[in-house]
Amino acid sequence: KPYFENFYYITMLRDPVSRYLSEWKHVQRGATWKTSLHMCDGRSPTPDELPTCYPGDDWSGVSLREFMDCSYNLANNRQVRMLADLSLVGCYNLTFMNESERNTILLQSAKNNLKNMAFFGLTEFQRKTQFLFERTFNLKFISPFTQFNITRASNVEINEGARQHIEELNFLDMQLYEYAKDLFQQRYHHTKQLEHQRDRQKRREERRLQREHRDHQWPKEDGAAEGTVTEDYNSQVVRW
């Protein structure tokens, strides 16, 4: 008998500038993605399609300027590329179509896939992310998510020129993130509204049941004498 499981695709997005700086610091400490196959349409990219930014074993000690100067650095627009269907643009073959068309298709594909995921969160909104996750999958975390505003990326001091350059290198990620923030806030407020409606309905139902219970406990009959009411009350006290 075949066994089927339900799989849900989820992801977390991060502010593109912070994410880029974080990856730079990670690479600077010696991190590589050499074991990544970058499979697309059943094959890995050729060295010409995906050259490396460094000649040695890793890129340890790379400066931010060097990191930004590598035009084929996979850190650029990584969130869009990871979410998009690369087969739509010929995978890593940059000669498959012109750059403008490629970028438009990649961004739209990333938006569509993000919208259709069961869930996505934003690292800068940890509590809201937890709220949506719990409501989406009907579970409860043991402890609340913690918002860490101090990260390796936040400790990096860059001038406005460097920040603008990073935003330019990640212009697709910047557009995706704005779209994601808007969609995230819509989902959060919609879910909050539904929860408030359910709470109000629950309270109304509880009040209705309480009234019915009181009516059952305190039956009223037209023309009943005061003595009868007292007698009924005394019998109720005995039962209580």
MIZA-915717 format. One record per atom (N, C-alpha, C): residue in three letters; x, z, y. Coordinates in pm, whole numbers, plus 50000, padded with zeros to 5 digits. Atoms other than C-alpha are relative to their C-alpha. Example, Ala and Ser with C-alpha at 12.3 -4.5 7.8 and 13.67 -1.06 7.14 Angstrom:
BEGIN
ala500895000049881 ala512305078049550 ala500905000050120 ser499184999449881 ser513675071449894 ser499235007350109 
***
This chain:
BEGIN
lys500855000049882 lys500005000050000 lys500895000050124 pro499135000549881 pro501564989950332 pro499775011950091 tyr500074988549910 tyr502325017450577 tyr500264995150142 phe499875004549863 phe501785010650945 phe500155012050093 glu499824989849899 glu502965031251237 glu499714994250137 asn500205004149862 asn502045029851602 asn501265002650081 phe498824998549917 phe504955023751834 phe499594998450145 tyr500295000649858 tyr504775030252206 tyr501314997850077 tyr498835002449916 tyr507245015852453 tyr499865008050129 ile499984992249877 ile508155039552735 ile501384998250064 thr498715000649933 thr510915040152993 thr500005009150122 met499834992449877 met512275059653288 met500794991350098 leu499305007549896 leu513295042953613 leu500655009650099 arg499264991749905 arg515735055953870 arg500254992150127 asp499655006649875 asp516455048354233 asp501234991249978 pro498935009350034 pro518685017254209 pro501385003750054 val498694996449944 val521435029754441 val500615011649922 ser499524988550076 ser521725063154262 ser500404995749858 arg499705004550136 arg521605045853924 arg501304992249995 tyr498795008249994 tyr524325021254024 tyr501255008750017 leu498874990949978 leu526625048754154 leu500285008349876 ser499834992250121 ser526025068953839 ser500704991849892 glu499335008450099 glu527015039553620 glu501474997750038 trp498615001749955 trp530125033653831 trp500855012349962 lys499254987950036 lys531205070053783 lys500195001049849 his499934999850147 his530485066853410 his501094990549951 val498985010050036 val532625035553382 val501375004850046 gln498744995049945 gln535315051353597 gln500645010249907 arg499494989950093 arg535625079053338 arg500364993849863 gly499585006650123 gly536205053253062 gly498904994649912 ala501115004950082 ala532755043752937 ala499994984849993 thr500175014450019 thr532235008952794 thr498764997649914 trp501125003950086 trp529434990252619 trp500464989149903 lys499415010250087 lys531694971152381 lys499194997749873 thr500765001450125 thr529444977652084 thr498634993550024 ser501295006349971 ser526404962852262 ser500074985149967 leu500005014050042 leu525494929252112 leu499364990750103 his500715008149899 his523284917352401 his499284988349933 met500705010550074 met521234897952149 met498844994350080 cys501095006849932 cys518864872252293 cys499754986749930 asp500355012050077 asp517034844652107 asp500854998649875 gly499315000250128 gly518874854351791 gly501504998550006 arg498545001249992 arg522434852451923 arg500555008450114 ser499314992849894 ser524974871052134 ser500574989950100 pro499455009349902 pro526264855452457 pro501464996749971 thr498605004150015 thr529534836352451 thr500845006950107 pro499134994149896 pro532564849552643 pro499864993150134 asp500185007249874 asp531944822452902 asp498695004150067 glu501294995849945 glu528324833652945 glu500045014250050 leu499954985949962 leu529224870352969 leu501455004949997 pro498604995449995 pro532854875853072 pro500085014850035 thr499814985849967 thr534244910953110 thr500615001450138 cys499494997449866 cys535134926453442 cys501415005849999 tyr498694993550006 tyr538384942153319 tyr500804994249882 pro499175006150103 pro541324929553110 pro500395009349886 gly499534990650102 gly542224961252918 gly498895005149910 asp500974993950091 asp540384984452680 asp498765005250074 asp501144995349921 asp538204998752955 asp500324998250147 trp499865001749855 trp537785000653330 trp500245013450066 ser499754986549950 ser538985036353379 ser500654999650139 gly499414998949867 gly539765045853738 gly499574989450098 val500435010849911 val537955016053886 val499445005650130 ser500544995849870 ser537225019654257 ser498614993950017 leu501345005249974 leu533735014054391 leu500094985750051 arg499845013649948 arg534964983254577 arg500254990149887 glu499755008850114 glu536364967854257 glu498764998349914 phe501215000250082 phe533194976854071 phe498964990650061 met500975008649932 met531064959154332 met500484985550008 asp499475013549982 asp533374928954356 asp499884991249876 cys500145007950122 cys532854918153993 cys498604993749999 ser501295006949985 ser530114891854025 ser499174999949873 tyr500755000050126 tyr529154893253656 tyr499925014149940 asn500144986250043 asn529024931153638 asn498565002449955 leu501344997650053 leu526054940353417 leu499315011950064 ala500654989049927 ala525434970753637 ala499054994550106 asn500855006049898 asn523874947153891 asn498624996949941 asn501395002650043 asn520084946653855 asn499765003349853 arg500104996650143 arg520374963653517 arg498565003449959 gln501354995750040 gln516844978053522 gln499074988049982 val500805012250016 val515224943953576 val500404992649875 arg499535007550117 arg517384927753312 arg499605006849870 met500364992750122 met516664955153058 met498524999349970 leu501455000350019 leu512914952353112 leu499444985849984 ala500515013750002 ala512574914653144 ala500224993249866 asp499825008550118 asp512234888752869 asp501044989550037 leu498915009049961 leu515604871252902 leu499854986049941 ser500175013250061 ser514554842852674 ser499274990550095 leu500725008549903 leu512364830252961 leu500954992650094 val499055006049906 val515494822053162 val501264995149927 gly498835004950075 gly517804810052885 gly501025010649968 cys499124988750034 cys519244844352810 cys501125001550102 tyr498884997949909 tyr522724847652958 tyr500624986950047 asn499525013049955 asn523194810453020 asn499534997650143 leu500375000849859 leu523254809153400 leu499804985750048 thr500215014049963 thr523174770953401 thr498664994849951 phe501285004050058 phe519774770353229 phe499014996150110 met500865003149885 met517984770153569 met500685005150125 asn499374995649876 asn518764776053934 asn499795015050020 glu499974985549984 glu519444811554049 glu498705005650058 ser501224995249936 ser516364815054270 ser498835000649902 glu501075000250099 glu513974804653993 glu500215010649894 arg499654990050101 arg515784826753744 arg499625014050048 asn500294986749946 asn515484857353970 asn498515002650010 thr501454998549988 thr511784851454036 thr499365002849865 ile500564998250135 ile511004848653664 ile500405013549942 leu499544987150053 leu513124879053572 leu499235011650061 leu500694989049933 leu511494901353832 leu498555000849957 gln501404999850041 gln507954890853740 gln499845004649857 ser500044995850140 ser508674895353370 ser500205015049988 ala499744985650003 ala510084930253432 ala498795007850049 lys501214993449949 lys507024939853637 lys498894999949896 asn501075001150100 asn504634927253371 asn500255009349882 asn499684991550115 asn506434945253090 asn499905014850035 leu500114986049957 leu506614977553290 leu498535004050007 lys501424997049985 lys502904976053371 lys499315001549865 asn500664999950131 asn501994970053006 asn500555010549905 met499474989350084 met504104998552868 met498995011549991 ala500894988650016 ala502255028652733 ala500245010550108 phe499654989949900 phe504095050252983 phe501344996750062 phe498685000049936 phe506905049953238 phe500025011250103 gly499844989349903 gly508255077353460 gly501104996850099 leu498975001549898 leu510485080953764 leu500805012950008 thr499174988050004 thr513425104653765 thr499865008550127 glu500114992149876 glu512805114954127 glu498685007450009 phe501274992950004 phe509315127254037 phe499825006349861 gln499994994250134 gln509925149453734 gln498675006649964 arg501254992850031 arg506775171053758 arg498854990349981 lys501055010150014 lys504495141253811 lys500214992049871 thr499695007250124 thr506255123253526 thr499545008149880 gln500454991350110 gln505615153153298 gln498485000049991 phe501474999749998 phe501965154553405 phe499434987449935 leu500515012650054 leu501405117653325 leu500334998549852 phe499625001050141 phe503305119452997 phe499085008449913 glu500864991050077 glu501285149252877 glu498574994849991 arg501375005150003 arg497975133352974 arg499924986949921 thr500015012850072 thr498935099452828 thr500005002149849 phe499844998150144 phe499915112952486 phe499345012749949 asn500784988350041 asn497705144052481 asn500875010649933 leu499124989450049 leu500495169152434 leu500445008750116 lys499574990649898 lys502035198252618 lys501445004149974 phe498624995750015 phe505715204952677 phe500095015350010 ile499824985550001 ile506955240252617 ile500375005250138 ser499564995749867 ser508635242452957 ser499864988450098 pro500165010649899 pro508175223353282 pro501304992350023 phe498845008149965 phe510485194853374 phe500665005850125 thr499254994949886 thr513205204653620 thr500494988450085 gln499545010449907 gln513955183853928 gln501415003350044 phe498624998249959 phe517725181153964 phe500314990250112 asn499675008649887 asn518585167954308 asn501514998350017 ile498555001049993 ile522305173354259 ile500494993149873 thr499465007650112 thr523835146654034 thr501384994850038 arg498705006049968 arg527195129254007 arg499854989450108 ala500225010549901 ala525725100754208 ala499765006050139 ser500314993949870 ser524435124054482 ser501255005950065 asn498764994549946 asn527945138354521 asn500944989350053 val499175011049952 val529365103954601 val499644997150146 glu500215002949859 glu529775099054973 glu500364985550028 ile499765014149967 ile529405062755078 ile499494997450140 asn500465003449866 asn529045047155419 asn498814990549992 glu501205008249997 glu526045026855527 glu500284985849955 gly499655013550043 gly527874994155469 gly500054998849849 ala499925000250146 ala528575002855105 ala498615001249939 arg501374998650050 arg524965013755054 arg499244986850011 gln500675012849982 gln523674981055195 gln500494989749899 his499445009550097 his526034961654970 his499455002649861 ile500574996550130 ile524794980554664 ile498554995349991 glu501395004549999 glu521194973254765 glu499924984849986 glu499985014650011 glu522064936254801 glu500344995649859 leu499635003350137 leu523734935454460 leu498865002949903 asn501114995850087 asn520634951954313 asn498654996950064 phe501225003149925 phe518004934254520 phe498784998349909 leu501135001050093 leu515864927254212 leu499555013949957 asp500344986250037 asp516024963654104 asp499305007150115 met500644993649885 met515084974154457 met498534996050007 gln501395004849997 gln511924952754443 gln499215005849883 leu500684994250116 leu511084964854093 leu499695014650023 tyr500204985749981 tyr511495001054197 tyr498885002850100 glu501114998449905 glu509174997354495 glu498674997549931 tyr501215002850078 tyr506594981754266 tyr499695011649907 ala500184989050095 ala507125009554010 ala499505012650069 lys500444988049928 lys506725037354267 lys498534999050039 asp501395002049961 asp503465022754392 asp499075001249879 leu500824999450121 leu502085018054040 leu499975014249943 phe499914986350051 phe503275052753936 phe499075009350079 gln500844991449917 gln501535069654231 gln498524996849978 gln501395003750030 gln498325050054161 gln499545006649870 arg500354994250130 arg498345061553799 arg499895015150009 tyr500024985449987 tyr499125097353896 tyr498715004550068 his501204995949926 his496295099854151 his498734996949921 his501165003550083 his493855082053918 his499815010349889 thr500084990350108 thr494675105853634 thr499585013650053 lys500404987549937 lys494385135853865 lys498515000150031 gln501425001149965 gln490985123753984 gln499135001249875 leu500764999150124 leu489745119153628 leu499985014349947 glu499924986250048 glu490945154053538 glu499115009150082 his500884992049915 his489145169253836 his498544997549967 gln501385003150038 gln485965151053737 gln499625006649869 arg500274993450128 arg486235163953382 arg499865015150017 asp500084985649975 asp486855199253509 asp498665003750065 arg501294997349935 arg483805197553735 arg498854998849900 gln501045001850101 gln481675184153450 gln499985011649901 lys499904988750092 lys482955211753222 lys499405012650062 arg500554988149933 arg482095238553480 arg498494999050012 arg501465001649993 arg478625223953529 arg499355002649865 glu500554997850134 glu478065223953154 glu500035014849963 glu499914985750028 glu479265259953127 glu498925007750076 arg501054993349924 arg476885270653406 arg498634997349940 arg501285003350064 arg474035252453236 arg499785008349875 leu500124992050122 leu474715270052907 leu499775014750033 gln500214986149959 gln474915303453085 gln498565002350044 arg501404998749957 arg471525297453248 arg499064999949880 glu500845000550119 glu469985287852916 glu500115012949920 his499814987450072 his471505318752759 his499235011350068 arg500724989649928 arg470065340953033 arg498494998349984 asp501445002450018 asp466665324453005 asp499555004349861 his500344995950136 his466725330952635 his499995015349987 gln499924985450008 gln467745367052681 gln498925006850084 trp500974994049908 trp465265373152964 trp498774990950011 pro501185008749995 pro462005354952877 pro499015005150104 lys500984996449898 lys459465354253156 lys498644994349960 glu501355004450030 glu455735352553090 glu499105003350117 asp500934997849889 asp453135348253355 asp499025010949965 gly501004989550019 gly450925378753396 gly500495011649919 ala499494988850080 ala453225402053202 ala500005012650086 ala500064987349928 ala452795438553300 ala501395005750016 glu498704994049976 glu455655459153440 glu500445008149880 gly499654991950117 gly455525481953137 gly500574991549890 thr499495009050104 thr456055452452909 thr501434996050029 val498655003849962 val459135441653104 val500965011449971 thr499134988550026 thr460555477053086 thr500215001949851 glu499894998350144 glu459825478752717 glu500954989749941 asp499095010450049 asp461555445352657 asp501445003250039 tyr498664996549955 tyr464525456752863 tyr500605010949914 asn499504989050082 asn464845489352667 asn500364995349861 ser499675005050133 ser464735470652339 ser501264991750000 gln498765007849990 gln467465447452462 gln501215009250010 val498884990449985 val469655476952561 val500385005649865 val499724994750134 val469305491252210 val500784989849918 arg499295010450080 arg470365458352057 arg501424998150050 trp498665001749947 trp473345455452293 trp500935011449954 
***
